[in-house]
Amino acid sequence: MTPRESILLRVLADWVALDRIHWDVSESKPGAPLIAIQDATLTLIHDLVEEGLFEVGEVSDERGFSPWTEPLDEAVERIRSVYVDGFDKQNIWPWYCWLNLTDKGEQLAQRIQSTPSTS
């Protein structure tokens, strides 16, 4: 299963945090340098949001999921500044942003879920 498919299926149950996306990408690239994993993670987030499958935002106890309102490229740079530049802050970046499934993403996730695995 690709990181893209894994994230689509995971989010059927709950929002997906940045650390989970990072983990799925790192599992698909054993032995890859950290910067390659981070670049692939940011590209995946960008692509999933650009395709209209997810929205990116934050989660709080009071409001639940709140989408970010800035343009996608600015949002990705915002994530990069915390996730790449501040990767040593393990208590911050893993939960810095979350992905929330859109209706379009949910339709795709349900198709993936109902497709028999070939592995």
C-alpha positions as CSV (number, residue, x, y, z in Angstrom):
1,M,0.0,0.0,0.0
2,T,1.3,3.4,-0.9
3,P,1.6,6.2,1.7
4,R,-1.2,8.0,-0.3
5,E,-3.6,5.0,0.0
6,S,-2.6,4.5,3.7
7,I,-3.5,8.1,4.6
8,L,-6.7,8.0,2.6
9,L,-7.8,4.9,4.5
10,R,-6.6,6.1,7.9
11,V,-8.6,9.3,7.7
12,L,-11.8,7.4,7.3
13,A,-11.6,6.9,11.0
14,D,-10.0,10.2,12.2
15,W,-8.0,13.2,11.1
16,V,-4.4,12.4,10.2
17,A,-1.5,14.2,11.9
18,L,1.8,15.2,10.3
19,D,3.7,12.5,12.3
20,R,1.5,9.8,10.8
21,I,2.1,11.1,7.2
22,H,5.9,11.3,8.0
23,W,5.8,7.7,9.3
24,D,3.9,6.3,6.2
25,V,6.3,8.0,3.9
26,S,9.4,6.8,5.8
27,E,8.1,3.2,5.8
28,S,7.9,3.4,2.0
29,K,11.5,4.7,1.7
30,P,13.6,2.5,3.9
31,G,17.1,3.9,4.3
32,A,16.3,7.2,2.7
33,P,17.9,10.3,4.2
34,L,15.6,12.4,6.5
35,I,15.5,15.3,4.0
36,A,14.2,13.0,1.3
37,I,11.5,11.7,3.6
38,Q,10.5,15.3,4.6
39,D,10.5,16.4,0.9
40,A,8.3,13.5,-0.1
41,T,6.0,14.1,2.9
42,L,5.5,17.8,2.0
43,T,5.0,16.9,-1.7
44,L,2.4,14.3,-0.7
45,I,0.5,16.8,1.6
46,H,0.6,19.4,-1.2
47,D,-0.7,16.9,-3.8
48,L,-3.5,15.5,-1.7
49,V,-4.7,19.0,-0.9
50,E,-4.3,20.3,-4.4
51,E,-6.3,17.4,-5.8
52,G,-9.2,18.3,-3.4
53,L,-8.9,15.1,-1.4
54,F,-8.0,16.8,1.8
55,E,-7.9,20.1,3.5
56,V,-5.0,21.0,5.8
57,G,-5.5,22.7,9.2
58,E,-5.2,22.2,12.9
59,V,-7.1,20.4,15.6
60,S,-8.1,21.7,19.0
61,D,-10.2,20.3,21.8
62,E,-12.5,23.3,21.6
63,R,-13.1,23.5,17.9
64,G,-12.1,20.1,16.5
65,F,-10.6,20.5,13.0
66,S,-10.1,24.1,11.7
67,P,-8.9,24.5,8.1
68,W,-6.1,26.9,7.3
69,T,-7.1,29.7,5.1
70,E,-3.9,30.7,3.4
71,P,-3.0,29.5,-0.1
72,L,-1.7,26.0,-0.4
73,D,1.9,26.9,-1.2
74,E,2.0,29.2,1.8
75,A,0.6,26.5,4.0
76,V,3.2,24.0,2.8
77,E,6.0,26.6,3.6
78,R,4.4,27.1,7.0
79,I,4.6,23.3,7.6
80,R,8.2,23.2,6.2
81,S,9.3,25.8,8.7
82,V,8.2,23.8,11.7
83,Y,8.7,20.2,10.3
84,V,12.0,20.6,8.4
85,D,13.6,23.6,10.1
86,G,12.4,22.6,13.6
87,F,12.5,18.8,13.3
88,D,14.5,18.5,16.5
89,K,11.4,19.9,18.4
90,Q,9.7,16.5,18.7
91,N,7.0,17.9,20.9
92,I,5.8,20.4,18.3
93,W,6.0,19.2,14.6
94,P,4.3,15.9,14.9
95,W,0.9,17.6,15.6
96,Y,1.5,20.9,13.9
97,C,-0.9,20.2,11.1
98,W,-3.6,17.7,10.3
99,L,-5.4,16.5,7.2
100,N,-9.2,16.3,7.0
101,L,-10.9,14.3,4.3
102,T,-13.1,16.1,1.8
103,D,-16.2,14.5,0.2
104,K,-14.1,13.8,-2.9
105,G,-11.4,12.2,-0.7
106,E,-13.9,10.1,1.1
107,Q,-15.3,8.7,-2.2
108,L,-11.8,7.7,-3.3
109,A,-11.0,6.2,0.2
110,Q,-14.1,4.1,0.1
111,R,-13.2,2.8,-3.4
112,I,-9.7,1.9,-2.2
113,Q,-11.2,0.2,0.9
114,S,-13.6,-1.9,-1.2
115,T,-10.9,-3.0,-3.6
116,P,-9.4,-6.4,-2.8
117,S,-5.7,-6.3,-1.8
118,T,-3.3,-7.9,-4.3
119,S,-0.5,-8.3,-1.8
